[in-house]
Amino acid sequence: MSLSKFESMLKTNNVYFFDLVEFEEIIVYYLDTGKISLAEKAIKLGLEQHPQSIDLKLLMVELYLIENKIVKASKLLKKIALVAPENDEVFIQKATINSKKGFHKEAIVNLQKALSFTDDKIDVWSLMGMEYLYLDDFKNARISFSNCIEADYEDYAALYNIIYCFDMQKQHEEAVKYLRLYIDRNPYCEVAWHQLGRQYFVLENYKEALIAFDYAVLVDEFFLGGYLEKAKTLEQLGNYKEAIDNYLITLELDDPTAFVYIRIGECYEKLSNLDAAVSFYKKAVHEDPLLDKAWILLANIYFEQENYQKAAYYLAKALKIDDDNALYWKRYAEINLRLSFFEEAVTGFNSCLRLGDTSPEIYLGLVDVLSFLGEFNDALKWILEAQKIHKDSAEVEYRLVGLFLILNKEKYALSHLVKAMKIDYDAHTILNELYPIVFDNLKIQKLLMDYKKAME
């Protein structure tokens, strides 16, 4: 009624009288709904009708802070403090200004003063907890939020923050103990059961996690997060069919997400139902075409099925979204090798190295393709690079043998052959597979036979 009366007044330019409580309700409504200009008009009119009101002046301070007018807020607050030195809201707003300036310790001091003058301590403890979080002081933050819980056992925001503090300190066992005690006092709290399940999940105690999530959805059968976490836990336990059932429940409770479609697809893949997996991966890319993970999962399935053309198509989609992913480029190289597109395979392996994947298979794959293409000098350059990182690797050394001999550097070839045989004599078959001409070389054969006799 007061709100419609106020807005009617603004439209007609008539001036109506409102008592102080009415003005406060109107202003708080406008601030909460983000209607800042209307809130400002209401405050100014309110102060014209009630010029001595401390509460209206404090609401003006709040407005200044919303508009980031720190200097104006500070000046007005000093004037208010002279008149009302024991008003808790004065200290709360001082703390807000401190916090905005990054002075979190000073903010805490002002909030502690506010506690001395307020009956509504929960809000102050909550604000204090947030200031401790800014300082990464998780122990004191947890104490502040615990005070909120003691005053109101259904303050779930405080409960989340307490568990967040435990998480940040990696104190998962302590979090379990806290949640167990909380549940003893509030057993029908789905939030607590859900958080308990999360802690057990982190601790890899999946059976206890599943029990906790079961209770969460039993308390609230529409608890989306409970079903999601339950499904993830069932996956860890290898119960993929039941996991799928729970993921499907989330699709009934809320709009579908690409994340859920992917999880269902992965469950079907683990059940070897590849047609169903592909179906859900395609739903994922339809829901979110920029989700590269779904595209790569499709590429991987078709790769395993040896349908390299389709694998290449879907991989191209993933690379278009994220071309800085070494795993994608590795798969790109593997697909192009199967398609006999050797230049493209070289591009794939080079991209892996550029992105920091210096694993042996990347170097060896690149060297082998370059050797096949007859680019022996480039192949030698890369295998020497590999040798610096992967010392005492028989696979590297035998390739050095082959390349050095092809490039007419027999002395180096024979030297590396001795080293390769010492590392792993049986791996000399690499020479026959990759460099048959080198393998048939008489000096190479003699060294191999002599070494074998010496081993017997």
Secondary structure, DSSP 8 states (H G I E B T S, - for coil): -HHHHHHHHHHHT------HHHHHHHHHHHHHTT-HHHHHHHHHHHHHH-TT-HHHHHHHHHHHHHTT-HHHHHHHHHHHHHH-TT-HHHHHHHHHHHHHTT-HHHHHHHHHHHHHH-S-HHHHHHHHHHHHHHTT-HHHHHHHHHHHHHH-TT-HHHHHHHHHHHHHTT-HHHHHHHHHHHHHH-TT-HHHHHHHHHHHHHTT-HHHHHHHHHHHHHH-TT-HHHHHHHHHHHHHTT-HHHHHHHHHHHHHHS---HHHHHHHHHHHHHTT-HHHHHHHHHHHHHH-TT-HHHHHHHHHHHHHTT-HHHHHHHHHHHHHH-TT-HHHHHHHHHHHHHTT-HHHHHHHHHHHHHTT---HHHHHHHHHHHHHTT-HHHHHHHHHHHHHHSTT-HHHHHHHHHHHHHTT-HHHHHHHHHHHHHH-GGGGHHHHHH-HHHHT-HHHHHHHHHHHHHH-
